[in-house]
Amino acid sequence: MDLVLSILFYIFDFGGENIMNYILDLDGTLMDTVEDLGNAINSALSELGFPTYSKEMVKTFVGNGSISFVMKSLGDRQNKFEEVFELFSKFYKDCCTDNAKPYPGVLDFLEKNSGKVAILTNKPIEQTLKILGKFNLERHFTCILGGDTAPEKKPDPSGILKIIKDSKWNLNETMMIGDDVPDIGAARAAGVKVAIILSGFGKESELLEHKPDYAFKDFEEFVEKSQNNSLCAS
């Protein structure tokens, strides 16, 4: 099926859905963090004399936490993992808020749904809280779980189930919103609906092959479509 037709096929009508609460991924969904991630990993690699990467290539490394991110950047140089990971962690801790910014539509969505949203990311909690703190966004979330504070990383469903339990939400009124395959896998295993943002870090064709319940070209379109179809709680 043509890619455009595939995207349209998965943008369903929201009529009849009763979604009250949202579990959100961070990188590529709420926040554009690719420039700072790229600067940190390229600084680490450059310090050791290794080739560096373009922003588009860095995007392909994101999705399963910092360990996976560094491993993907190393290719066949895995014997240098510990050294590069230490350097990357040091650089990213210092620069993770330099260029990070919410995608269009995010701030308005969080204001309107404050207290009905949570974060589940594979990113370490320290950097997650630092990025959210830059924009004073922690106040909106009932729960914030990082890759080192969730029971398991996505695609394991335990983070979603913990958030629902701790927030006293109902499973059938909760939706996962992400931008990559681990988000779809976690949502499917937990038994919740999943919406995918196609402009994030995941590959469109791969995401659509996994048949998410909803797909949107960007977060702004998600907000527009969900409001028009009464998916967002009033």
C-alpha positions, -999 to 999 in steps of 0.1 A, spaced: 0 0 0 12 35 -8 28 52 23 4 82 21 -26 59 18 -13 38 47 -11 69 69 -46 79 60 -58 44 67 -46 46 103 -60 81 110 -93 68 123 -124 88 134 -123 93 172 -160 91 176 -170 68 204 -136 68 221 -137 77 258 -101 86 264 -96 105 296 -59 101 303 -27 101 284 7 84 289 33 103 268 68 95 256 93 123 258 119 123 230 104 127 196 68 130 210 67 159 235 102 172 230 126 178 202 159 167 218 178 154 188 203 184 186 215 180 222 217 142 219 237 146 187 260 172 202 267 149 232 274 117 213 294 135 186 315 152 213 322 118 229 330 101 196 352 130 184 372 130 217 382 94 209 389 101 172 358 83 159 336 96 130 306 117 140 269 117 128 244 139 111 212 149 129 191 125 108 214 96 116 213 104 153 175 102 152 178 66 142 197 58 174 170 71 198 142 50 213 155 24 238 174 44 264 209 58 266 227 24 267 211 14 234 217 49 220 254 47 226 256 11 214 240 20 181 263 49 176 294 26 180 286 1 153 314 -25 153 333 -6 180 314 -21 209 347 -27 228 348 10 234 313 12 249 322 19 285 345 47 275 321 63 251 291 59 274 309 77 302 318 106 279 284 108 264 267 108 299 290 136 310 284 157 279 247 151 278 242 159 315 257 193 308 239 201 275 206 182 276 186 215 279 206 236 256 184 232 225 156 209 238 121 224 230 85 213 231 69 205 197 42 228 185 9 221 203 25 204 233 23 232 258 -14 240 251 -22 203 253 -6 199 287 -23 230 301 -57 217 290 -50 181 302 -30 189 334 -35 162 359 -46 137 332 -12 130 318 19 110 327 53 104 311 69 70 303 103 74 287 133 51 283 154 82 290 172 83 324 151 102 349 177 128 357 178 142 322 140 138 319 133 159 349 160 185 339 143 189 305 108 191 319 120 216 346 134 240 320 98 246 309 81 241 343 62 211 330 65 186 359 34 201 375 11 187 348 20 150 353 6 125 378 36 103 373 70 106 355 89 73 349 123 71 332 142 42 319 160 38 353 129 43 375 102 23 356 99 -14 365 112 -22 330 119 -2 298 94 -1 269 83 -23 251 77 -40 284 41 -30 296 49 -27 333 56 10 332 22 17 317 5 -6 342 23 11 371 12 46 360 -24 35 356 -24 19 390 -6 47 408 -27 74 391 -59 55 398 -69 56 361 -90 31 341 -72 9 315 -98 14 289 -98 52 293 -60 56 289 -40 61 257 -2 58 250 12 85 228 47 79 213 68 80 182 85 46 180 80 9 179 86 4 217 57 27 224 34 5 203 47 -27 218 42 -14 254 7 -2 247 -3 -34 230 10 -56 258 -7 -34 284 -40 -34 266 -43 4 259 -49 24 228 -18 39 211 -14 70 190 19 75 170 35 107 160 51 101 126 74 132 127 94 119 157 123 95 158 107 63 145 107 53 108 72 59 93 70 27 72 81 6 102 56 23 125 27 18 102 36 -19 97 29 -23 135 -7 -9 129 -10 16 157 -46 26 166 -40 62 154 -12 79 134 -5 116 130 20 136 110 30 156 141 18 164 177 -1 195 165 -22 174 142 -29 149 171 -42 178 192 -63 192 164 -79 159 154 -85 147 190 -102 179 200 -124 179 169 -135 144 176 -139 147 213 -110 123 221 -96 148 247 -114 149 280 -133 181 284 
